[in-house]
Amino acid sequence: MFQPAQAKDRTMTFTDKTILITGGNSGIGRALAEALQAQGNRIIITGRKQASLQATLEANPGMAGLELDVTDDAALAAFPDTLLEAHPDLDAVILNAGIMEAEDYTTDPVDLDSAERIIATNFTAPIRLTAALLPHLRGRPEAAILTVSSGLAFVPKASTPVYSATKAAIHSWTQSLRHQLRDTSVAVHEIAPPLVATELTPGQSQVAAAMPLDAFIKEVVEILSRDAVPDEVLVSRVAFQRNAEAEGRHAEAFAAING
């Protein structure tokens, strides 16, 4: 079975750290923020919806939050200075904010607004935010960047082609980023969720095949709590997709996902 690269000695410990989680006001982001706060970390979350951001902060005393639409170029450009002024001890960033929308390339004409929105949110924004925060993170004694890809990075869902493609791009970009930062204090990890019971898309939380959110978070936090955190944070449920090509069953996995 395919085994991704193992952790390096420079792994950051995920306790008593200041961690930014984009899109931390709902779904995986919120659950991960709450779990990492329970581990003794100082958590800052962002969200573009003020109501859900405020509700998350009210439910989690001690958690900090900043409103941010990662597709707003001006807001994203101003955000790092605002963040670091309030949180000069920032140690880690979890690039979780993302959207998933179905697209139909059999229509004429094809509506590209959705594709452009998905690329801006899922791929361009993480690149910009990482570039802006890296000078600060490289100055920390130990730091980490965690990207969030998907099992669909490895076996795509045909009804969400651009979402799947952005997650494949995140996987590739993360590998290169990790290599470039190998001689710095910044560890780079990739979380690749399977289908998880959230409201990323309408009704997804009710899909029988979806991994329960609490089970997913429990497994992720266990991996992040290891003495050596692997480069790829993979829960057991995602192995079906992550290992499909290496095990010679990509076509089978594609058919299982797409029917």
Beta strands, then each sheet from edge to edge (+ up, - down):
strand 1: 18-21
strand 2: 42-47
strand 3: 64-67
strand 4: 92-95
strand 5: 143-148
strand 6: 186-191
strand 7: 232-233
sheet 1: 3+ 2+ 1+ 4+ 5+ 6+ 7+
end
